[in-house]
Amino acid sequence: MAHEEEVPSIRPPESVVITVVRCKNLKGSKGDSLNSLVRVEFGATLLGESSKVEANIETHTTEYNFSPSFDCTFEDTSCLDAISYKPVTATVIEVLPKDKKGREEKTNVLGQSCIDLIPLLRGETKFSAVQGVHPLTQPTEATIVEHVLPEIEVHVSVSQSLLTETQLNSSNLLSVHVNSVYSVPEAWQVQMAQQFNYTVSLPVPLSKEKENTIVLPNGTLRAPGEKEASNQRKWSSAPSASGSCLYIPDSTMEEVSFEDEDGDLRDKEDFAFRQEAMEEKNHVTWNTERRCFLSAEAAER
């Protein structure tokens, strides 16, 4: 009897555990007394909310020890790709006492933090992050010097590395940076910008034959001379994050002389056109980074 052709086994899902250990120096709206919870999301997926925890007034810490998780599947590379560009968003929420009429408790968002999962794609099975809890609105210039962010401590772990040694050596990570588009049509008017969503899309190899179309949404139509508040790049997919939490640490934009570019319109005779388009006309800004996980097959293309 002929042996049936063996079907390659698919690795069972690996649980990615996100443990929010504690927050330090949280400040509530009612002084030192503070009850809060933490909501944890991966991309647009809600992983869970902790129970309400009372802050320790003496140590200024709130111990959550909350450990939601999600499964990384291996049928294809889509989950590994998601881990490359989607952060975990931790939202710290103050729970206020009920009013005199005994209605439902009111809540107040104290801040957010985006945790980068990229170490998992570099072979690590556990890592820790201690980082700031950013307010939903950007501090003004008058208060930014005095503004001290609360801190959140998060541990991330998997029981086994998401990538084998062979995969680590043969796969790759591609980073796509999109800054701005200039010389946009005259019909694109700032007062009408809220009616539209400005996106950029491009194909990225998925295997030897297949491609995946990545989409970078949420471009902002800006008036002439209007610039971003920061030169840091933003997460391309953190739908629940806002304010300065949107910025990726250590991912900044560098000024490049147009003579050193690889594209078109970099000769001296193009300078006047470029200057007019960049300084005197409307433009759309993304200032975002989209990472892509490339399997061995995709990396060979």
N, C-alpha and C positions, 0 to 999 in steps of 0.2 A: 504494500500500500504506500502510495506517495505521501510524503510528509506534507502537511498543510504549511503554507508559507507563514512564518512567524510574523505577527503584527507587533511592531515596537510598542512596548508598554509606556503609558503616560504616567509620569510622576504624580502621585496624589497631591492635593492642594497643601500648601504650607501656610500655617497661621502666623500672621504678622501681629504681634502684641504691642500695643501702644499703652504704656503705663504713665499716667500723669501722677507724679509723686506728690508734689507740693507747689505752692506759690508763696513767695515772700514779699512783704511790704505792699500788700494790697491795701487800697484806701477806698472805703465805702462812702456812701452819701450820708451816713448817720454817725460819723466819727469813728472811734476805735472799734466799736461793736460791729461785727461783720459776719453775715452768713452768706455763703456763696456755693455755687456748683460749677462744674466745668462740662462743656459740651465738646465732643470730639467728632470731627468729620474728615473723611478722606475724599478729596475732590468734592463732588456733590452728594456723596453718600454719608448719611448720619450713622456713626458707629455707636453712639450712645451718650447719655448724660449721667453724671455722677449723682449721688445723693447730696443733699444740702449739708454743708460742713461749716462749723463755727470756727472762726479764726482764733488763734492763741494770742491774746493781747500782749503777753510778756515777750514772746519771741517774734511776733509779727509774721507768723507763718500759718498757712492753712494746709492741712494734711489731707489730700484727696485719696491717694493710693487707689486710683481708678484705672482699670485695665481692660478697655475694649479691644477688639481685634477685627481683622478682616482676612479673608483667604486669598492667597496668591495662587492662581491656577496656572497650569503649564500646557494646556491644550495647544496654545499658540503663544506668541510673544506679547500679546496685547496687555496682559497684566504687568509684565515686567516693564513694558513701555510706560504704563500708567504710573508705576512707582518712580520712573525717571523724572517725570515732570509734574506730578501732582503732589503737593505737600499735604501733610496732616494739619488741619486747622483746629487749634484749641481755643475755645471762646470761654472766658471767665465771666460768670453772670452773678451779680449780687441779687439775693433774694430778700426783699423788704417785708417787714411785718404786715399782717393784714390790717386793714383800716378798722375803725370802730364798728362799721356795719358788718364786719366778718366776711367780707367778700374774698375773692381769691387773692393770693399773694402777688404783689407786683414785683417785677424784675427790672434790673438795670445792668446793661452790658458794661463791664469794667475795662475790657480789652481783649486782644487776641494775639496769638502767636502762631506762625507757620513753621512746622518742623519738616526739614528736608530729609527724605528717605534715601537719598542717593548712596549712602554708605552700604546699604543692603546689596547694591549692584556692584560693589567693589569687593565682595566676598565676606564682609563683616556679618556676624551673627547677632551681635548686640552692640549698642552704643547709647550714649547719654547726651542730652543737650540741655544746657541751662541758658535761657535767653529771655529777652524782654517781652513783657506783655504790653502791646501797643494799644493806645486809645483808638477809638473809631475815627476820630478826626485828628488831623495833623496839628501838633502844637504850633502856636504862632511864634514868630521870631522873638517876641518879647519874653516868652516863657520857655523857649526851647532850651536855654542854657540852664535854667533852674529845674527843668523837668527831669525827674529821675523815674525810669520805668520800673514797675514791679518785675519780679523774675518768676519764671516757671521752670520746673525741672521735669524732664520727660525722659523715660527710658524706652528704647525700641529693641525688640528681640524676636528672633526666629529660632526654632530648634535646630535647623540645618541651613547651611548657606543656600541662597536662592539659585546660585550658579555653581556648577561643578568647576573644577580646576581647568578642564578643557574649554568650557564655555567662557571662563574669565579670560583665557588667553586668546580666544578666537573672535569674541564679540567686541562691540565697541559702543561708545556713546557719542552721538552727534548733537551739537548745540546749534540751534538756529536763532539768530538775533534779528529782530525787526525793530528799526528805530522809527522813521517817519517817511511819509510820501509827500512830495512837493509838486507844485504845478498841477493841482487838482482842478477839475472842471469848475468854471465860474458858477454853475448852478448849485454847487455845494456851499450853502450858506450856513454860518454858525447858528443863526436863530432857528434853523430848521434841523439842527444836528440830532436832537433827541428823537426824531422820527425815524432815524436810520441806525443800523449797526454796521460799523466799518470793520471788515475782516480781511485777513490775508490767508491764502491757502497755497500749499505746494506739495508735490508728491515726494515721498521718501521711500526708499526700498524696504520691502517687508521680507522678501525672499529672492531667489534668483529670477522668478517670473513675476511675482506680485509686487504691487506698490500700495502704500498707505497714504491717504491724503490728510495732512495735518492742517488744522485750522487755528489761526490766532485771532480771536475776536476782540471786541471792545476797544477799537481805535477811537481816539478822541479828536474831533474836528476842532482846530484851534485857529484863532484870528492871527493876522500877521504879527510877528514878534513875540507871541505868547509861547512860553516854554513850560516844561515840567518843573515841579518843585524840587525834584531830586535827579541826580545823574545815575541813580541805581536802576537796574532793570527789574521788571515786575514778573511775578509768576504768571504763566500763560493760562493756568487753570486752577484758580482758588476762588470759586464763586461765592463762598460765604465770607471771605476776608475783605477788609476795607482799610482805609487809612494807610499808615506807614507799614502795616503788616503785609501789604502787597509786595513790598520790595524784597528781592532776594539778596541776602548778605553776600558780600564779596563778589557781586556781579555788577560791575559798573561799566558805563560807556566811556570810551576814550576818544578824544578828538583826533581825527585822522585827516591829514592834508589831502585835498582832492587830487593832487598830483600823484599821490601814492595809492589811489584806489585802483581796482581791477576792472571797473565797469566803464560805461560810456561817459561822455560829458566831463572829461578830466583834462582837456587841453585849455590853454590860456584863452582862446577865443570863446570858450564856454563859460568863463567866469562871470560875466555880466548877467547872462541868463540865469545861472545858478543863484547868484546873489539876489536877483529880483524875486525868484520863486521862493527862496528860503526866508526872506526878510519882509517882503511886501505883499505876499499873497497867503490865502488860507492854506493850511496843511493839516494832515492827519498824523497823529502820534500814537505809537504803541509802546515803544521802549520796553519790549518784552523779550523773554528768553523761553524757547521751547526745546527741551531736551528730547532726544529720541534714542531708544534702545535698539541697536542693530545686532541681530543674530549673526552667526558666522556666515550664513548664506547672504544676508543683506550687506554685511561688511565687505564682501568680496566684489560687489558691483561697483 
